[in-house]
Structures are given as structure tokens and as C-alpha cells.
Amino acid sequence: MNYTLLDVPLLKNLLRLCALLYLKISGWKREGQVPDLEKFIIIAAPHTSNWDFPISLAMLLSFKVRAYWMGKDSMFRWPYGLLFRLLGGIPIDRSKSHNAVEQSIKAIKERKKMVLMLSPEGTRKKVAYWKTGFYHIAYGSGVPIALGYLDYARKAGGIGALVYTTGNMESDINDIQLFYSKVTARHPEKSSVASFCK
């Protein structure tokens, strides 16, 4: 988790312009603002469609957020693998245990600046429960959680409130759940916001 295209000023500005153009053409409006913090976790939800990824990535680029994100390893095959890595992607092998939580905590603590985007659902299919790795990473590294969202009903997306973890996961998750209960997924029938934690 080191070099990305956003480390090159000219490319960073070009990518932002492309992202803004993409959002404008596709009719999406941006809301919220980037936390004035050097480190935080941003969760991207709800995740029910393949379209969530490019729109979320465009939102990040438009906000000038230099973020790392995790995706299933099959996304990183040829011909897109190198590009996704240069855009901050980190491949995850779901068939094996890699202690991703501990590795992420270590990476955040070791860096002066670090933004990590995660999708709690882990898949665009409906799941019984959201994965809580994002919460444990935030709590273990002492950084807040920014609530990133795409609301297809309003065709608006961006960054909502910040949640500072207290260690009382049930209470903190209730706050997060309340926020996302007002956000409409592309495929609402696949959304698992109502059955949040396991």
C-alpha cells in the first residue's frame, strides 16, 4: 500500500476532472465534505450493484481523496489489475484468512496519512449481516469512520457524518444503521442495512 496515481500532481488533477465530468454526465450530485483529518476509514454503502464501484471511485477522486480500497482478487486480473492497484486497490483473497484487520491497523498506524475505503457488505449480493472488520480496524487504529454513501433515489452521493468508535459496538453501529436506513440502494431488495451486525 504505497504509490498510487494520485501521488502525481498532474495525473491527480486530470483524474479529478474526468471524475467530475463523469458524475455530471451521469447526473450525480456530490454532497458533504472530506473530513479535515489525516487518517480515517470511509465505508461505502449500500453495495448492491456493479455500478457502485465506479461511481464511488469517481466520488473519491472528485473530492481529491487519496484513498486505498479493498476488492476481491478477481478484480485485479488482466487487463485492469495494474490500473486498479495504481488507483489504490488492494486485492483480497476471500478463500483464505489473511488477518486483514490486523494488517490494516498496522498500515494505518505506520503512516502519517491514510484513508481506507471498505464496503461492509463485502459483496453486491444480499447478505444476512454486514462484516464488522471496518469497525475493528477503526477502533484498533484509533481513527473515525466517515459514512460514504450513494443514494440512488436522489442520485446523490458523498460523505456523511463521522462516527468515532467508543468500543461499544452495538451503540456505535446503531448510529451508523440509522444513517444508512435513509439511503436508497440501486437494488433496495438486496440491501442488508436492516440486518447489520454479526
N, C-alpha and C positions, 0 to 999 in steps of 0.2 A: 504494500500500500504506500507507494511513493509518488512517482511522477505521473501527471495527467496533462492533457491538452490545455487545461485551464491554467497551467503554470506558464504558458507562453502568452504574454500580453496581447499580441496581435490576434492570435487564434481565439483567445478568450473573448475579445470584443466581437470578432466575426461570428463565433458560435452564439453569442448573446443576440446579435442582430438576426441571425437565422431563427433562433427560438422565438423572438418577438414576432417575426414575420409569420412563422408557423401558427402561433397562437391567434394572431389577428385574422389570418385567412380562415382558420378553422372555427373562429367565433368564440374563443375562450377569453374570459377576462380574469385578470390577476387581482388577488386580494391579500391584505396583510402585509407584513414586512419581516425581513430577516432579523432574528434576534441579534443584538449587539454583543455577541459572545464569541469567544474563540473556539469553544467546544460545545457541541450538543448533539443529541440524537434527533433525527426527524423521522417520524413514521409516516408512511404513505398508505392512506386508506380512504375508502374501502377499495379492495382489489378484486374485481370480478371480470375483467376484460383484458385482452392483449393491448388495447388502446391505452390502458392506464400507464404503462411504462413510458411510451414516447411523450405523452402529454406531461407526465410528472417530470421527466428529464428536461423537457422544454421549460417547464415552470422553474426548475432549479437554475438552469442556465440564464433565464430571463432575470432572475433575482441575483445573479452573479454569485451563486453559492458554489463553492468548490467542495463538492460532497463525494464521498465514497458510497457505494451501494452494493448490496449483495444480491446475486441471482443464481439460479440453478446452473450447474456447469454446462448443460447442453446449450445454453445461450451463447457460450463462449467458443463454439466451434467455428471453423472456417465458413463463410468469409468475414463474419462480424466480430470474432473473438478479440483480435488486436484492437479494433476500434472501441469496443466496449470497455476493455481494460484501460485504454487511454482516456476514456470518459469517466473513469473512477470505479469501474466494475470489479467486483471480487467474486470469482466463481466458487460456488458451494456444492460439494458432493453430498446430496441428501441420503445416499445409501450408506454413508459411513459417519461415525462420530468423530468430529474434529475439535471438540471443545471450543466451538466458535465464540461462545460467550466470553470465556477466559481470554482467548486471543484478542478479541475486540477490546476488552477492558484494558489489556496490556498496551495495545496500539494507541488507544486514546490517552492513557496516562503518559506514554513516552513522547507524545507530540505536543508542540506548543499550540497548534491549531488542528482541529479535527472535527468534521461534520460527517456523520454516518447516517445514511438513509436506509430504513428497513421496512419491509411490508409484514406486519404481524400475522397476516393470514398465511403467508408463505406460498400461496397458490391462488390462481383466479377461480378455482372451483370452490363450491360451498364447503366449509369445514365446520366441525362441531364447536371448535374453540380456536381462538387466536393463540398463537405461540407467544409466550411471555419473555422470550430471550431479550427483546428490546428493553424491557423493564429492568431485567437483571443487569444488562450492560450499562444502562443509565445509572442505576443505583450503585453498582460496583465501581464505576469510574467517577461518580460524583458530578454528573452533568445532567442538565434538564432535558426534557422531551418536548420537542416542538411538534405540534399537531398539523401535519401536512394533509391536504385533502383535495379531492376532485368531486365537485357536486354537479352531477350531470343534469339535474333538474333545472339548475340555474346557469349551467355551463360556466361555472366559476370555480377557480381553484387557487390555492395559495398556502399560506402558513397562518395557522390559527394561534391559539393560546400556548403558553409554555406551562408545562407541568413539572414541578420539582418533586422528585420521589422522596417519600418520607420513610420508607421501609414498611409502611402499612399498605401492602399491595392492593388489598381489597378496596380500601378507601380511595387510593390513587386511581385505580382502574375505573371506579365508579365515575370519577371526574372525567376521565378520558371517554368512557362509554357515553356519557351524557352529551358530550360534544359531537361524537360521530352519529348519534341517534338522529341528528338533524341534517345529516348529509346523505344525499341520494346517489347510490351507485349506478353505474351504467346498466347493470343487471341486478336490480334490487332483490330478486328472488334468490340470488347467490350470495347475498351479503350475510355475514356472520357476526355483525356487530352486536346483535341481541344476545348472543351466547359467547361471551368474551373470553373468559379466563379458564385455563386448565394448567 
